[in-house]
Amino acid sequence: MPRAVQPTLLRAMQFGEVRPVGSDRVRMVDVRVLSATNRNLLKRVEEGAFREDLYYRAATLHVDVPPLRARMDDV
């Protein structure tokens, strides 16, 4: 996710505020975010590529799913 978009997502998650494209008014929304990545986000935070406050807001529940090649019974 580009670093310029991260504050917008954080604002929507934390305060429930979004500003629709072309609007000058803020709208209140109720959001739930489910995300998945194959990147090490803690490393990205250390590198400065991912916001630390967004990481701690999004990383409330961590589920580690091994790759399918490690779960051949699921095939």
WOSUL-V635883 format. One record per backbone hydrogen bond with DSSP energy under -1.0 kcal/mol. NH is the residue of the N-H (numbers start at 1). CO is the residue of the C=O. Records with the same first field share a line. If there is no record, write none. Layout:
# WOSUL-V635883
NH = CO + CO
This chain:
# WOSUL-V635883
5 = 2
9 = 5
10 = 6
11 = 7
12 = 8
13 = 9
14 = 10
15 = 11
17 = 11
18 = 27
23 = 20
27 = 18
29 = 16
41 = 39
44 = 40
45 = 41
46 = 42
47 = 43
49 = 44
50 = 44
55 = 51
56 = 52
57 = 53
58 = 54
59 = 55
60 = 58
70 = 67
71 = 68
74 = 71
75 = 72
